[in-house]
């Protein structure tokens, strides 16, 4: 159960309304997702998070699909179902196929397994990796 109630989109004004409109326009969606509605309880947090996300997820040295795939991978590792679903949908809109998703899941699972093995055995970093 959420700690706060999500802000109803029909009740927003000012800064929150402007950000909500930008989210809908940029993401090409008709309704504001629950995450953003929850953050709207604190307009400063909403604004900071939205601005940071736009900056980080914009095309740079990495293309936007690659960034979405990384976001999905980290969300899987952090067990954030909301983010897995949200960024998987965004990745699909940017060209991710089911085959790519299956491969991503295999890589994430393998990395988590080998990371746990390395940590369990307390393997020292090889000299050539330094």
ABEGO torsion letter per residue (X at the ends): XBABBBBBAAABBEAAAAAAAAAAAAAGBABBBAAAAAAAABAAAAAAAAAAAAAAABBBABBAAAAAAAAAAAAAAAGBAAAAAAAAAAAAAAGBBAAAAAAAAAAAAAAAAAAAAAAAAGBBBBAAAX
